[in-house]
Amino acid sequence: MPPPIGRFSERVNMKLLIKNGRVIDPGSGIDDLLDVLVENGIIKGIAPEIKSDEAALIDASNKVVTPGLIDIHVHFREPGEEYKETIKTGTRAAAMGGFTSVACMPNTNPPIDDQEIVKSVISKVEREGIVNVFPVAAITKGRKGEKLSDIAKLCDAGAVAISDDGNSVMNAAIMMEALKHAKTFNLPVLSHCEDSNLSGEGIINEGYVANLLKLKGIPSVAEEIIVDRDIRLARAVGYSIHITHVSTRGSVEIIRNAKIRGQQVTCDTAPQYFTLTEDYVERDKAYTTKMKPPLRTKDDVAAIREGLRDGTIDVIATDHAPHSFEEKDMEFEVAPVGIVGLETSLTLMLDQLVHAGILPLLEGIAKMTINPARVLKIGRGSLTRGSIADITIIDLDREMVVDANSFESKGRNTPFEGWKLKGWPIMTIVGGKVVMKDRKICI
C-alpha cells in the first residue's frame, strides 16, 4: 500500500501538547479525559497529566479530541474541471470540516484511469494540498464499463482503491474480473450502484413528488439490484466490497442480510440521505437538491438512520460534489447532479444523529475515522502511541448557522444554507501541523 500523500506526509519538527480534552478514539475504545503529546508529527503520548516544557500548548478543555476525520468519497474536479474545485480549494474545505484525509474519486476529465494521471494528482497534492489526499482510480478505461484499467499499474502508481463512481460497471463479467484483480492486490473496490437501464433519464426519486413536478423518476430498485448483484459477485470471488452512498431501505436490508451471513461487505451513506427527503425537491432547487442517488422518501430516511444505528452502515462520507453557480442555476432537467458536503458533514452528524440520540458519540466518530480508514486500508484513524498525528478537535456545544458564502470550497451548492447546527470542528491537525484553528485556515 502506498504511503500517505500530502504536503505534510513528512514529519513536522515541532511539539504540541493537547491538554484537558475528552479524547475519543473508537479504534482503541478510549473515551476519557486525557492529554495528547505530539512530536515530529507522531503521537508520542496519550495519558493523564502529561508535562512538557518544550511543547506548544493547546487547551482542549470542554472539547473533544478525535483522530483526524477521513472522507472516503470526494470530488476535487482536478484534472479538467478546475473551475468547479481544485485540489487546493478542496483540501482547504476538507480542513475546515475537520478532515485530515480524503479519497478523491476518478470521474475527472480525463478520468484517473492510468498511472500517469495518478502520479500527476499526487504531484499536485504535494504542491498544493493541505490535507492528505488518497487517489481512487477508475475500474474501467474512461469509466465506460467496457475494458478494465491496468489495476496493477494503478496500484503501483499510488491509487488506494478502484471505482467507476458516477457509473456502475453494468457488465457483470467485467465487474467480476475487476474484483478478482482487486483481490490479487488487496485493493478496495468502491461500488456505485445504479442500473442505468432502470434509472434511464430519471433525475429525482420515482414517486409522488416526481409525478407532481412532472419530472422523470429513478426507482429504488435501480440502486438495489446492483447492490445485490455486486455483493453476490464479491461472494463468488471471495473478496470484500464497499457500497457507496446508500440511499434506500431495500439497499440497507440487502447489506444487513449479507453481513448476517458473514460476508465481507461495508457501505457508506451521506448526510443528505439521513436528513432530507424528496419533499425538499422543487423545480427551482436544482442548485441544492439535484443529486444522484436522489433524495428518497421518509421511509428510506428512517431506514438509513436505523442502518447507521445498528451498524449496517459503517461509514458516513460526503460525496462532496462542487459545481459552478452557472451550471447549477439551470432547469432541473439539465443541471448537473451533486452537492458540496465537506464543511457541513461533521456538524450534521453531530446535530442530527448524536444530539438527536440516534448514535452515541463514539459510534458517530467511528463512522468518520477508523471505519473509513479500515475500508481504504490506509493505516489512519487512530490516536494510539506511534501513529501519525492527524487530529481533529471539536466543540460539541458550538452553534453556528451554515453560510455557504464563507465556504473554502469553490462550490456553494448546499441544501443546508441557513440551518443552525450544533457541534463544529475548531481545529484540524495534519501530521502534527495545525492547518485550521478557530474556524480559520492558518496555512
N, C-alpha and C positions, 0 to 999 in steps of 0.2 A: 504494500500500500504506500502511495507517495506521501512525502512529508507535508505538514501543514503549509498552506500557501497564504501569503500576505506580507505586507511591509514589516510586520512585527513577528515573523516566524523565527527570527534570530533573537537570542536572549537580550533583554534590555538591562543594561548595567546600572541598576538602581534598586533601592529597597523601599518597600511600602509596608506599613503595619496598619491593618484594618482592625479597629478596636470596637468592642462592645456591641457587635452586631448579632442578630439572630441568624446563625449560619444554618442554611438548609441545603444539604447535599443528598438528594434522593439516591444516588448510586451507592452511597455507603450508609444510608439510613440516618444521617445526622440531622438533628433539629434541636439546636442548643445555643446558648449564649457563649460565643467563643471569639477569640482573636485569630486573625489570619496574617501570617508573615510571608511576604513575597521578596525574593532576592533573585536578581538577574533573570527575571521573567518566569521564575519557577516558584511554586508554593513550597516553602521551607518548613512551615509550622502551622498547625491548627490546634489550638488548645486554649484553656482559660488563662488570662493574665500573662500574655507574652510580653516581654520587655525588650526593647531595642533602642539604644540611644542614637543609632545611625539612620534609622528608617524614617521616611516621611509619614506622618501620622494622618490617618483617615478615620474620623469619628463616625461610626455607623450606629450610634445609639438610636434605639427605636426604629431601626431599619432592618431589612432582610438582606443577607448576603448569600448569593447563589452562584453556582457555576455559570459561566457565560452562556447566554441563551444561544440556541442553534436553530436556524431555519432551514428546513430540508428542501425548500421549494420557492425559489425566487426567479424573477426575470429581470436581468440587468440590461437587456437590449443591445449589448455590445458584443460582437461587431454588428454594424449595419443600420441600427436604428437609434443612434446616439441622441437624436432629438427628443426621444422619449425618456431615456435614462442612460447613464454611463456607469462604469464601474466606480468612478469617483463619487458621483452623487448617490448611487445605490448603496455603497458601503457607508456613506455618511448617514443615510436614512437608517441603515441597519444599526449603527452605533446609537443613534437617537432612540431606537426602540429597545435598546438593551442587548442587542445581538452581537456576539463576538465572532460567530462563524455562520456562513450561509452556503448553500449549494445552489449554483446557478444553472438553470435549465438550458437545453441546447437549441431552443427554437429562435435562434438569432438569424441574421442574414449576412453571410451564409451560415447554415447550421453548424453546430460544433460536431462535425462528423468525421474529421480526420485529425491526425496527430499535430499537424502544423497549427491548426486553429486552436486546439487545446493549449499548445505552447504559447500562442500569441495572447490568449486570455490570461494565462498565468503571468506572462511578462507584464501585461498591463496592470494586473493586480499588484504586482511587486512594486510598480512605479507609483500607482495612484490610489490603491485601496487602503482603507484604514481599519478593516476587519479582515479576518481570514475568509477566503473565497475558495470553495472546492468545486471545480467544474464537473458537471454531469454531461456526458456525451450522448449522441444520438444512437439509438439501437440500429436504425437503418439509414442508408445513404440518403441525404436530403430529407430525412424523416418522411419518406414516401411509402414506406412499408413494403418495398419490393426487393431490396438487396441488403444483406447485413453489412453494417460498418465493420471495419477491421478492429474488432474488440481488443485483441492483444496489443496492437499499437496504441490504441486509445488509452488503455490501462497504463502502458509504459510511459506515455506522454504526461500522465498525471490526472486523468479522469478518475473520479472516485465511485461513479455509478453510471448506469445507462438508462435512457428513457427516450421515448419519442413524444414527450409531453406536448399536449395540444392535439395530438393524434393518437389513436390506438393503432397498434400493429394488427391490421384486420386479417391478415393471412395467418391462421393458427399454426401452420407448419413453420413459418418464419419465426413466429414468437417462440415456439418450442425450441428451435435451433438457437435462438438468442439466449434462452435460459440455460441451455447446455454449455454454450460458450462462457456465459457468466459464471456458471458453476466451476468451470475449469480455473478461472482467475479469481474466484471468491469475490465477485463484483456484484454489488446490489443492483437489482432491477426494479425501477420505479414505473409502475404501470398506470398510464392514463386510460381509463376505462370508458369507452364510448363507442357503441356500434354505430358507425356513420350511416349505415343503411337504414337504421331506425331513427336516428336523430335528424338526418337529412338536412333540410334548410331551417329546422327549428331554431328558435332564438330565446324562448323562455320555457318554463315548465308547462308541459301539456296539462290542460285542465280548465277550470272555471275562469281564471284570470286571462289566460291566453284567448279563450273564446270571447271574453268581454272586450278585450283590447284588439281583437281580430289580428292576433299575431300567431305565427306558426309555433307549435309546441314541440318540446323534446320529452318523450315519455321516460319515466323512471327506468323502465326495462332496458332502455338503451345503455344505461350505466351498468345495470345489474347483470345483464347477460355476459358482458365482458369480464366483470368481476368474477363471476362463476367460472367462465372459461379459463381465465389466466390462473386462477387458483388450482383448477384441475390440471392444467398444463404443468404448473410448478410441482404438483404432487407426482405426476408421471415422471418428471425429470429427477425428482428427489432433491429439490432445491427450494430456497426461500423466495418470497416475492413480497413486494411492498405496493399497496394500492394507494394511489394519490387521491386527494380531495373528494373523499366520500361524502355523498350528499343525500342519500335516500335510505328509508327504513329497510328496504329489501337488501341493499348492499351491506348494511350493518348486520342483518340476520345471516347472510351468507358467510361473512367473515367470522362472526361469532361461532357459527356451526363448524367452520373449518378449524378454528382454534380448539374447540371442544374435542375434535378428532385428533388433535395433536399436531396439526400441520404448521410448518414454519411460514406464517403469514402475518404481516404487520400492515398498518394503514394509518393514514392521517386524514384530518379534516381541517378546515379553515374557519376563522371566527364568523364569517358571514353565514356559514351553514349551521351554527348553533345560536345565532342571534336574529337573523332576518328570514322572512317568508316571502312567497310570491306576492303577497298583498302589498309589499313595498313597491312593486314594479308599476310604473306608469309610462305612457308613451314618450313623455318628455324627460325621462330619467335614465336614458341610456348611459349618461356620464357616470352614474353611480350604481346602477342596478343591473346592467347587462354584463353577464359573466357566464363562464362555462366550467363546470356544470352550472345550470341556472339555479336561482333561488327556488326552493321547493315549498311544500305545504307545512302547516303547523304540526301535523303528524310526523313528518320527516324530521323537523327540527327537534321534536321531543325524542325521537329515536336516536338522533345524533348525540343529544345530551345524555341519554341513557347509555349509549355506547362509550362515551367519554367516562361516565361514572363507573361503569362495571369493568373497564379495562379493555373492551373490544377495540376501541380506537386508541392507538398507542401514542400518537404524535399530533400536536397542534402546529400546523405550518401556516404560511400566509398566502401562498400563491400570489405574491406581490407582482402586479402586472400594470406598470405605468403606461399611460398613453398621453399624447398631447391633447390639449383642450380642443383644438380644432377638429381632431379625429373623433373625439368622444361627443362633441357637441353637434351631433347629426341625428337624422332619423334613426329610430331604434333598429330598423331593419338593416342598416348599413354600418352603424357604429361598430368598432371593434369590441371584443369581449375582454373583461378583466377590470379589477380594481386594485388600488395600492393597499398595502397592509403592514409593512414593516414597522411603522411608527405608532400603530394602534393595537397590534396583536396582543402584546402582554397585558396592556390595561384592559382590553376586552375580556381576556381570560380571567383576570382578577375580578373585574366588576361583575361579569355576567355568570361566572362559574363559582369562583371561590367565595366572594362576598355574598353570593346568592345561595350558598350552602350546597351546591351540586358537587363540587370537588373539594377535598382537603387541599390545603396549600401545597403540601409535599407532593401530592399527585399532579397538581397543575404544573408545578415546576418541573417534575419529571418529564412531562409530555413536551417540554420545551428545552430540555437539556440532555439528560442521559439517554432518554429513549431515542431521539433522532440521532445522537452520536452512535448508538449501537446499530441502528439501521444502516447508517452510512459507513460504519466500521472505521471511524476516524480517530478514535482514541481521545476524544474530548468529553466535556460534560461532567467533570468531576472536580472536587476540591481536595482530593487526597494529597498527602505529602509527596512531593516529587512530580506532580502534574503541572502542566503548563498553566500559567496564571491568567486564565481567561475568567473574568469575574464580573457579575452584574450586581449592583446594589439597588434595592427597591424600597420606595416609601409606600407602604400599603395604605396609608391614610391620606395621601395626597389626592386632592380632587382637582381636575382640570377639564376644561371644555376643549374638545377636538377642534383645532383650527388648521385647516389644510394649507392656508397661506403661509404657515410657519414651517411646513414640512421641508426637510432637507432633500427629499426626493423631488425630481422634476415633475412627477405625477401628482395631481391634486384630486384624482378620481376616487374619492372615498364616499361611501354612503353614511359614514358616521360623523360627518361635519355637524358641529353644534351639540353633539352628545356630551353630557357631563359624566365623566367616568372616574372611578376611584381606584387608585393604585397605579403608580407610574415608576419607570426606571429613572434613577437620578445619577447613576454613574456606570460607565462601561469601561472595563479594563481589559486590554488585549495584549497578551504576552507580557504582562507586567507594566504596561504603559496606559495611562489614563487618556482615553480618546473622547469621552463625553463626561462632563461634570456639570451638575446643577442644570440639566436640560439644555446645555450648550456644547457644541463640538469644540474641543480645545486643542486641536492639532491642525 
